């Protein structure tokens, strides 16, 4: 799941709760993002979606883990 940390419509705790109910789901959050995807994050979000949809055959790189940690 992708979620803005400043979403005024669906609060972050609701996204966390929903993520826990979906098997194998991961939550990626973005600071300073509300309910819409701001254009300056499009490339980052696209990369994160691509990485999240790759087969889990290999462990994430340290760079990927650091980005996930920074985002939530």
C-alpha positions in Angstrom: 0.0 0.0 0.0 1.1 3.6 -0.6 -0.1 6.3 1.7 0.6 9.9 2.4 1.5 10.6 6.0 -0.5 13.9 5.8 -3.6 12.4 4.2 -6.6 14.3 5.7 -9.2 11.8 4.5 -7.7 8.5 5.4 -5.5 8.7 8.4 -2.2 6.9 8.7 -3.4 4.6 11.5 -6.2 3.4 9.2 -3.7 2.5 6.4 -1.6 0.6 9.0 -4.7 -1.2 10.2 -5.7 -2.1 6.7 -2.2 -3.3 5.7 -2.2 -5.7 8.7 -5.4 -7.3 7.3 -4.0 -8.1 3.9 -1.7 -11.1 3.6 1.8 -10.2 2.6 0.9 -6.5 2.2 3.5 -3.8 2.8 2.9 -0.2 3.6 5.0 2.6 2.1 4.4 6.0 3.4 5.6 9.4 2.2 6.1 12.4 4.4 4.5 15.7 3.2 2.0 13.8 1.0 -1.7 14.0 1.4 -4.4 12.1 -0.4 -3.0 12.7 -3.9 0.3 11.8 -5.5 2.3 15.0 -5.9 4.2 15.3 -9.2 7.5 15.6 -7.5 7.1 12.0 -6.1 5.9 10.3 -9.3 9.3 8.8 -10.1 9.9 7.7 -6.5 6.4 6.1 -6.3 6.8 4.4 -9.6 10.1 2.9 -8.5 8.7 1.8 -5.2 5.7 0.1 -6.9 8.1 -1.6 -9.3 10.3 -2.8 -6.5 7.3 -4.0 -4.4 5.9 -6.1 -7.3 9.1 -7.9 -8.1 9.4 -11.6 -7.1 10.7 -12.1 -3.6 13.4 -14.4 -4.8 16.1 -12.0 -3.6 16.5 -10.0 -0.5 16.2 -6.2 -0.8 19.4 -4.3 -1.3 20.6 -2.1 1.7 19.5 1.0 -0.3 16.0 -0.4 -0.7 15.8 -1.2 3.0 17.0 2.2 3.9 14.3 3.9 1.7 11.6 1.7 3.2 12.8 2.6 6.7 12.8 6.3 6.0 9.2 6.1 4.6 7.5 4.2 7.3 
